[in-house]
């Protein structure tokens, strides 16, 4: 399988964007992820997949707790500025995430060039109803739900 074709296929998956933060040695540390997903409702679990060579994640994993901030469309410029390696991700405070989930690290599984991080959600805050920030084809954008969307059945898992 040609790596460039695989990368092209992966770029066709629209993904939500989150800013994962913690404190290490009394200093804030964070990274932007586009692999955040819900894992389980009972118990409440989430996951995301940082690059295995991420120096930021290596520092963050020393803390057993972190917060996942789900980003909205109005965070687009923040995400662009915070995504590159070495960016000052705390130059401006992050305000009004769609949700903030305080989590405890449960497992980290190395696979390929990324790790799968699984965490338990200990506490959460859900904010305003805004359009989410998405990552698609190498760019940040927005998803605007269609006004006549078909709701999922209550016990389904889309």
N, CA and C of each residue as an Amber inpcrd file, in Angstrom:
protein
   474
   0.8540000  -1.1670000   0.0000000   0.0000000   0.0000000   0.0000000
   0.9080000   1.2410000   0.0000000   0.7030000   2.1160000  -0.9330000
   1.5060000   3.3290000  -1.0520000   1.1510000   4.3010000   0.0720000
   2.1630000   4.7790000   0.8210000   1.8890000   5.6880000   1.9430000
   1.1270000   6.9430000   1.5310000   1.4110000   7.4940000   0.3530000
   0.7130000   8.7200000  -0.0510000  -0.7670000   8.4630000  -0.3240000
  -1.1130000   7.2570000  -0.7880000  -2.5270000   6.9350000  -1.0260000
  -3.2570000   6.7230000   0.3060000  -2.5720000   6.0960000   1.2610000
  -3.1690000   5.9060000   2.5780000  -3.4060000   7.2590000   3.2420000
  -2.4230000   8.1370000   3.1650000  -2.5690000   9.4800000   3.7390000
  -3.7390000  10.2130000   3.0680000  -3.8580000  10.0820000   1.7460000
  -4.9620000  10.7220000   1.0240000  -6.3050000  10.1790000   1.4950000
  -6.3820000   8.8830000   1.7300000  -7.6290000   8.2850000   2.2240000
  -7.9470000   8.7770000   3.6320000  -6.9500000   8.8220000   4.5100000
  -7.1710000   9.2780000   5.8770000  -7.6060000  10.7470000   5.9170000
  -7.1250000  11.5540000   4.9730000  -7.4980000  12.9710000   4.9320000
  -8.9650000  13.1530000   4.5580000  -9.6220000  12.1090000   4.1110000
 -11.0350000  12.1640000   3.7330000 -11.9590000  11.8900000   4.9150000
 -11.4080000  11.7010000   6.0880000 -12.2070000  11.4520000   7.2890000
 -12.3340000  12.7660000   8.0570000 -13.5330000  13.2880000   8.1510000
 -13.7570000  14.5050000   8.9360000 -13.6910000  14.1340000  10.4130000
 -12.9660000  14.9240000  11.1790000 -12.7750000  14.6230000  12.5990000
 -12.9600000  15.8780000  13.4400000 -13.5350000  15.6970000  14.6200000
 -13.6260000  16.7860000  15.5750000 -12.2420000  17.1390000  16.0850000
 -12.1090000  18.3400000  16.6320000 -10.8210000  18.8350000  17.1090000
 -10.9360000  19.1300000  18.6030000  -9.9090000  18.7180000  19.3500000
  -9.8880000  18.9630000  20.7860000  -8.5080000  19.4620000  21.2040000
  -8.4800000  20.1880000  22.3010000  -7.2400000  20.6850000  22.9010000
  -7.1010000  19.9770000  24.2430000  -6.1120000  19.0990000  24.3490000
  -5.8860000  18.3140000  25.5640000  -4.8480000  19.0580000  26.4020000
  -5.1710000  19.3030000  27.6760000  -4.2830000  20.1000000  28.5350000
  -4.0540000  19.4260000  29.8800000  -2.9220000  19.7510000  30.4730000
  -2.6010000  19.3250000  31.8380000  -1.5300000  20.2560000  32.3730000
  -1.0690000  19.9770000  33.5750000   0.0640000  20.7020000  34.1470000
   1.1650000  19.7120000  34.4490000   2.3750000  20.0870000  34.0920000
   3.5640000  19.2890000  34.4000000   4.5820000  20.2410000  35.0180000
   5.0700000  19.9110000  36.1880000   6.0190000  20.7780000  36.9130000
   5.4800000  22.2030000  37.0340000   4.2060000  22.3230000  37.3900000
   3.5270000  23.6060000  37.6010000   3.4390000  24.4780000  36.3440000
   3.5900000  23.8790000  35.1660000   3.4730000  24.6270000  33.9160000
   2.4060000  23.9730000  33.0370000   1.5840000  24.7810000  32.3540000
   0.5660000  24.1980000  31.4740000   1.2100000  23.5710000  30.2340000
   0.6480000  22.4420000  29.8300000   1.1180000  21.7200000  28.6480000
  -0.1280000  21.2710000  27.9000000  -0.0920000  21.3410000  26.5760000
  -1.2580000  20.9240000  25.8200000  -0.9380000  20.5940000  24.3800000
  -1.8510000  19.8470000  23.7520000  -1.7090000  19.5410000  22.3450000
  -3.0710000  19.4590000  21.6860000  -3.0880000  19.7660000  20.3990000
  -4.2850000  19.6810000  19.5750000  -4.3810000  18.2640000  19.0240000
  -5.5650000  17.6620000  19.1280000  -5.7840000  16.3240000  18.5640000
  -7.0230000  16.3390000  17.6860000  -6.9730000  15.5430000  16.6240000
  -8.1470000  15.3960000  15.7580000  -8.5990000  13.9450000  15.7500000
  -8.1780000  13.2190000  16.7710000  -8.5300000  11.7960000  16.8750000
  -9.3490000  11.5040000  18.1240000  -9.9310000  12.5260000  18.7160000
 -10.7060000  12.3670000  19.9380000 -12.0290000  11.6670000  19.6370000
 -12.3840000  10.7070000  20.4750000 -13.6640000  10.0200000  20.2860000
 -14.1910000   9.4740000  21.6050000 -15.4940000   9.2810000  21.6530000
 -16.1260000   8.6200000  22.7910000 -15.8810000   7.1250000  22.6600000
 -15.6390000   6.4670000  23.7820000 -15.4230000   5.0190000  23.7890000
 -16.5850000   4.3110000  24.4570000 -17.0280000   4.8230000  25.6050000
 -18.0440000   4.1320000  26.3870000 -18.8360000   5.1280000  27.2150000
 -20.1400000   4.8320000  27.3720000 -20.9760000   5.6310000  28.2700000
 -20.9110000   5.0970000  29.6900000 -20.7690000   3.7770000  29.8280000
 -20.7820000   3.1510000  31.1510000 -19.7180000   2.0660000  31.2200000
 -18.5660000   2.3700000  31.7790000 -18.1850000   3.6300000  32.4040000
 -17.8670000   4.6870000  31.3480000 -17.8920000   5.9710000  31.7350000
 -17.6080000   7.0290000  30.7610000 -16.1190000   7.0300000  30.3820000
 -15.8470000   6.7330000  29.1080000 -14.4720000   6.6210000  28.6230000
 -14.3300000   7.3490000  27.2920000 -13.1350000   7.9130000  27.0680000
 -12.8060000   8.5730000  25.8060000 -11.4580000   8.0450000  25.3280000
 -11.1010000   8.4160000  24.0950000  -9.7540000   8.1110000  23.6150000
  -9.3100000   9.1690000  22.6200000  -8.0110000   9.2320000  22.4060000
  -7.4020000  10.0470000  21.3550000  -6.0580000   9.4090000  21.0330000
  -5.4670000   9.8330000  19.9280000  -4.2630000   9.1620000  19.4300000
  -3.1340000  10.1500000  19.1410000  -2.2790000  10.4370000  20.1170000
  -1.1420000  11.3300000  19.8520000  -0.0300000  10.5740000  19.1060000
   0.7530000  11.3180000  18.3610000   1.9070000  10.7290000  17.6810000
   2.8910000  10.2040000  18.7200000   3.4770000   9.0560000  18.4470000
   4.4180000   8.4670000  19.4110000   5.6730000   9.3010000  19.5650000
   6.0110000  10.1030000  18.5460000   7.2060000  10.9370000  18.6560000
   6.9020000  12.3440000  19.1860000   5.6760000  12.5720000  19.6750000
   5.2910000  13.8780000  20.2070000   6.0020000  14.1350000  21.5440000
   6.8570000  15.1430000  21.5650000   7.5390000  15.5060000  22.8090000
   6.5360000  16.0400000  23.8270000   5.5210000  16.7420000  23.3390000
   4.4950000  17.2770000  24.2390000   3.7550000  16.1470000  24.9310000
   3.3320000  15.1180000  24.1930000   2.6300000  14.0090000  24.8320000
   3.5420000  13.2670000  25.8040000   4.8170000  13.1310000  25.4770000
   5.7460000  12.4790000  26.4180000   5.7570000  13.2060000  27.7600000
   5.7160000  14.5340000  27.7260000   5.6590000  15.3010000  28.9800000
   4.2960000  15.1340000  29.6430000   3.2210000  15.1990000  28.8550000
   1.8720000  15.1530000  29.4040000   1.5520000  13.8240000  30.0670000
   2.0640000  12.7310000  29.5300000   1.7060000  11.4160000  30.0680000
   2.2450000  11.2010000  31.4790000   3.1900000  12.0370000  31.9150000
   3.6860000  11.9060000  33.2930000   2.6280000  12.3140000  34.3080000
   1.6410000  13.0690000  33.8500000   0.4980000  13.4180000  34.6920000
  -0.5850000  12.3850000  34.4230000  -1.2410000  11.9180000  35.4270000
  -2.2780000  10.9080000  35.2080000  -3.6280000  11.5340000  34.8920000
  -3.7100000  12.8620000  34.9430000  -4.9760000  13.5390000  34.6680000
  -4.7720000  14.6140000  33.6070000  -5.8390000  14.8950000  32.8740000
  -5.8100000  15.9480000  31.8640000  -7.2400000  16.3620000  31.5520000
  -7.3660000  17.4710000  30.8420000  -8.6740000  17.9620000  30.4110000
  -8.7250000  17.9660000  28.8930000  -9.8120000  17.4480000  28.3450000
 -10.0490000  17.4770000  26.9040000 -11.0650000  18.5850000  26.6440000
 -10.6430000  19.6090000  25.9020000 -11.4990000  20.7310000  25.5360000
 -11.9440000  20.5470000  24.0890000 -13.2260000  20.3150000  23.8850000
 -13.7600000  20.1160000  22.5390000 -13.9350000  21.4970000  21.9080000
 -13.3070000  21.7030000  20.7540000 -13.2640000  23.0300000  20.1480000
 -14.4510000  23.2920000  19.2270000 -14.8540000  24.5580000  19.1960000
 -15.9460000  25.0340000  18.3460000 -15.3630000  25.7790000  17.1470000
 -16.2250000  26.0870000  16.1980000 -15.7960000  26.8000000  14.9950000
 -15.0640000  28.0970000  15.3400000 -15.5060000  28.7990000  16.3800000
 -14.8570000  30.0680000  16.7250000 -13.4390000  29.8810000  17.2900000
 -12.9790000  28.6380000  17.4560000 -11.6130000  28.3590000  17.8860000
 -10.6690000  28.0790000  16.7100000 -11.1220000  28.3020000  15.4970000
 -10.3260000  27.9580000  14.3140000  -8.9390000  28.6110000  14.3320000
  -8.8480000  29.8990000  14.5790000  -7.5360000  30.5600000  14.5710000
  -6.6710000  30.0660000  15.7280000  -7.3040000  29.7850000  16.8750000
  -6.5590000  29.2050000  17.9970000  -5.9500000  27.8610000  17.5980000
  -6.7480000  26.9930000  16.9840000  -6.2740000  25.6620000  16.5940000
  -5.1360000  25.7590000  15.5760000  -5.2840000  26.6490000  14.5940000
  -4.2150000  26.8290000  13.6020000  -2.9130000  27.2560000  14.2650000
  -3.0090000  28.1750000  15.2110000  -1.8070000  28.6720000  15.8860000
  -1.2240000  27.6360000  16.8420000  -2.0760000  26.8190000  17.4690000
  -1.6310000  25.8720000  18.4900000  -1.2000000  24.5230000  17.9400000
  -1.5610000  24.1940000  16.7110000  -1.2800000  22.8580000  16.1710000
   0.1920000  22.5700000  15.8990000   0.9920000  23.5030000  15.3760000
   2.3810000  23.1610000  15.0450000   3.2180000  22.8100000  16.2830000
   4.1690000  21.9140000  16.0900000   5.0940000  21.5590000  17.1700000
   5.8110000  22.8180000  17.6410000   5.9640000  22.9410000  18.9510000
   6.6750000  24.0730000  19.5250000   5.8520000  25.3380000  19.6790000
   4.5860000  25.3190000  19.2840000   3.7330000  26.5060000  19.3960000
   3.4960000  26.8640000  20.8550000   3.3310000  28.1670000  21.1210000
   2.9560000  28.6080000  22.4620000   1.4430000  28.4730000  22.5680000
   0.9940000  27.3580000  23.0780000  -0.4290000  27.0350000  23.1040000
  -1.1940000  27.7440000  24.2140000  -0.4740000  28.4780000  25.0520000
  -1.1400000  29.1610000  26.1570000  -0.9320000  30.6730000  26.0960000
  -0.5520000  31.1810000  24.9250000  -0.3700000  32.6260000  24.7580000
  -1.6970000  33.3500000  24.9680000  -2.7790000  32.7590000  24.4740000
  -4.1260000  33.2920000  24.6660000  -4.9420000  32.2450000  25.4060000
  -5.7590000  32.6500000  26.3700000  -6.5790000  31.6590000  27.0740000
  -7.6670000  31.0920000  26.1600000  -7.9360000  29.8210000  26.3200000
  -9.0250000  29.1710000  25.5730000 -10.3240000  29.4560000  26.3020000
 -11.2910000  29.9990000  25.5760000 -12.5880000  30.3310000  26.1710000
 -13.7030000  29.5590000  25.4710000 -14.6840000  29.1830000  26.2280000
 -15.9270000  28.6030000  25.7160000 -15.7620000  27.3600000  24.8450000
 -15.0790000  26.3130000  25.3420000 -15.0840000  25.0760000  24.5620000
 -16.5030000  24.4980000  24.5390000 -16.7890000  23.6820000  23.5350000
 -18.1060000  23.0420000  23.4690000 -18.3240000  22.1420000  24.6750000
 -17.2500000  21.5030000  25.1050000 -17.2800000  20.6580000  26.2980000
 -15.8750000  20.6000000  26.8680000 -15.7780000  20.4280000  28.1690000
 -14.4980000  20.2350000  28.8460000 -14.6420000  18.9860000  29.7070000
 -13.8150000  17.9860000  29.4340000 -13.8920000  16.7130000  30.1360000
 -12.6170000  16.4970000  30.9400000 -12.7490000  16.4430000  32.2570000
 -11.6160000  16.1250000  33.1230000 -11.4700000  14.6170000  33.1550000
 -10.2770000  14.1290000  32.8290000 -10.0700000  12.6970000  32.6280000
  -8.8870000  12.1640000  33.4140000  -8.9260000  10.8600000  33.6530000
  -7.8140000  10.1380000  34.2640000  -7.3460000   9.0760000  33.2820000
  -6.0520000   9.0660000  33.0370000  -5.4590000   8.1150000  32.1050000
  -5.6800000   6.6830000  32.5950000  -6.2270000   5.8400000  31.7340000
  -6.4590000   4.4290000  32.0570000  -5.4490000   3.5240000  31.3540000
  -5.1500000   3.8230000  30.0790000  -4.2430000   2.9650000  29.3090000
  -3.6620000   3.7470000  28.1500000  -2.4740000   3.3520000  27.7500000
  -1.8530000   3.8840000  26.5430000  -1.2860000   2.7060000  25.7730000
  -1.7590000   2.5360000  24.5500000  -1.3710000   1.3930000  23.7380000
  -0.6240000   1.8700000  22.5060000   0.6740000   1.5550000  22.3790000
   1.4130000   1.9890000  21.1930000   1.0860000   1.1130000  19.9810000
   0.6760000   1.7700000  18.8940000   0.4070000   1.0790000  17.6380000
   0.9440000   1.9390000  16.5080000   1.8020000   1.3620000  15.6870000
   2.3540000   2.1000000  14.5570000   3.0460000   3.3660000  15.0220000
   2.7680000   4.4690000  14.3320000   3.4300000   5.7280000  14.6750000
   2.6290000   6.5890000  15.6550000   1.5310000   6.0460000  16.1850000
   0.7190000   6.7380000  17.1810000   0.4480000   5.8140000  18.3610000
  -0.0750000   6.3890000  19.4240000  -0.5440000   5.6180000  20.5720000
  -2.0370000   5.8380000  20.7100000  -2.7150000   4.8440000  21.2370000
  -4.1280000   4.9860000  21.5610000  -4.1940000   5.2420000  23.0670000
  -4.6740000   6.4110000  23.4300000  -4.8160000   6.7840000  24.8320000
  -6.2760000   6.5870000  25.2060000  -6.5180000   5.8630000  26.2840000
  -7.8660000   5.6280000  26.7890000  -7.9390000   6.2360000  28.1860000
  -8.9980000   7.0010000  28.4420000  -9.1200000   7.6780000  29.7330000
 -10.5570000   7.6250000  30.2360000 -10.6810000   7.6680000  31.5450000
 -11.9830000   7.7130000  32.2080000 -12.3780000   9.1760000  32.3930000
 -13.6290000   9.5030000  32.0980000 -14.1400000  10.8610000  32.2980000
 -14.6090000  10.9620000  33.7480000 -13.9950000  11.8790000  34.4990000
 -14.3320000  12.0520000  35.9130000 -15.3360000  13.1740000  36.1430000
 -15.2750000  14.1850000  35.2920000 -16.1420000  15.3560000  35.4410000
 -16.2330000  16.0140000  34.0790000 -17.3690000  16.6630000  33.8200000
 -17.4800000  17.3640000  32.5410000 -18.3430000  18.5950000  32.6650000
 -18.0990000  19.5330000  31.7560000 -18.9230000  20.7220000  31.5910000
 -19.2900000  20.7980000  30.1230000 -20.5460000  21.0590000  29.8500000
 -21.0030000  21.2460000  28.4800000 -21.3800000  22.7090000  28.3430000
 -20.8730000  23.3450000  27.3040000 -21.0390000  24.7800000  27.1290000
 -22.1570000  25.0860000  26.1510000 -22.0300000  26.2460000  25.5410000
 -23.0320000  26.7290000  24.5970000 -23.2030000  25.7830000  23.4120000
 -24.2930000  25.9680000  22.7300000 -24.5690000  25.1870000  21.5360000
 -24.0020000  25.9500000  20.3450000 -22.8120000  25.5630000  19.9100000
 -22.1430000  26.2110000  18.7770000 -21.7410000  25.1320000  17.7840000
 -21.3870000  25.5430000  16.5870000 -20.9460000  24.5840000  15.5800000
 -19.5430000  24.0920000  15.9190000 -19.2850000  22.7960000  15.7500000
 -17.9790000  22.2350000  16.0990000 -16.9080000  22.5790000  15.0720000
 -15.6750000  22.5880000  15.5260000 -14.5280000  22.7120000  14.6350000
 -14.1880000  21.3130000  14.1460000 -13.9710000  21.1670000  12.8550000
 -13.5960000  19.8760000  12.2900000 -12.2900000  20.0070000  11.5170000
 -11.6240000  18.8730000  11.3710000 -10.3880000  18.7950000  10.5970000
 -10.6740000  17.8770000   9.4170000 -10.4410000  18.3940000   8.2060000
 -10.7260000  17.6310000   6.9940000  -9.7720000  18.0850000   5.8940000
  -9.1790000  17.1240000   5.2060000  -8.2860000  17.4000000   4.0750000
  -7.1580000  18.3620000   4.4490000  -6.6420000  18.2120000   5.6710000
  -5.5200000  19.0250000   6.1030000  -5.8720000  20.4310000   6.5340000
  -7.1720000  20.7200000   6.7000000  -7.5790000  22.0680000   7.0760000
  -8.6200000  22.0200000   8.1920000  -8.6690000  23.1110000   8.9570000
  -9.7080000  23.2820000   9.9630000 -10.9070000  23.9570000   9.3130000
 -12.1050000  23.5180000   9.6740000 -13.3220000  24.1040000   9.1230000
 -14.4650000  23.9080000  10.0960000 -15.6670000  24.0650000   9.5890000
 -16.8370000  23.9620000  10.4470000 -17.8220000  22.9810000   9.8650000
 -18.5970000  22.4160000  10.7400000 -19.7170000  21.5730000  10.3520000
 -20.9720000  22.3090000  10.7700000 -21.8400000  22.5450000   9.8100000
 -23.1060000  23.2150000  10.0900000 -24.2160000  22.1830000   9.9100000
 -24.7750000  21.6720000  11.0000000 -25.8220000  20.6550000  10.8870000
 -26.9770000  21.1460000  10.0310000 -27.4660000  20.2790000   9.2000000
 -28.6230000  20.5850000   8.3610000 -29.8370000  20.7110000   9.2640000
 -30.6700000  21.6480000   8.9670000 -31.8350000  21.9030000   9.8300000
 -32.8350000  20.7620000   9.8580000 -32.8430000  19.9270000   8.8420000
 -33.7940000  18.8300000   8.8230000 -33.0810000  17.4990000   8.9540000
 -32.1240000  17.4340000   9.8640000 -31.3990000  16.1860000  10.0540000
 -32.3120000  15.1150000  10.6320000 -31.9700000  13.9010000  10.3720000
 -32.7250000  12.7700000  10.8860000 -32.0780000  12.3550000  12.2080000
 -32.8100000  12.4050000  13.3160000 -32.2140000  12.0580000  14.6080000
 -31.8800000  10.5760000  14.6940000 -30.8340000  10.2660000  15.4350000
 -30.4650000   8.8700000  15.6960000 -31.4230000   8.3040000  16.7320000
 -31.7250000   7.0260000  16.6390000 -32.5310000   6.4040000  17.7000000
 -31.8180000   6.5530000  19.0420000 -32.5650000   6.6390000  20.1530000
 -31.9780000   6.9160000  21.4690000 -30.8410000   5.9790000  21.8780000
 -30.9050000   4.7120000  21.5540000 -29.8800000   3.7660000  21.9990000
 -28.9070000   3.3880000  20.9000000 -28.8160000   4.2000000  19.8570000
 -27.8770000   3.8840000  18.7670000 -26.5360000   4.5230000  19.0570000
 -25.5260000   4.0860000  18.3710000 -24.1810000   4.6120000  18.5210000
 -23.6610000   4.9140000  17.1200000 -23.8930000   6.1530000  16.6190000
 -23.5460000   6.4620000  15.2320000 -22.0760000   6.3140000  14.9430000
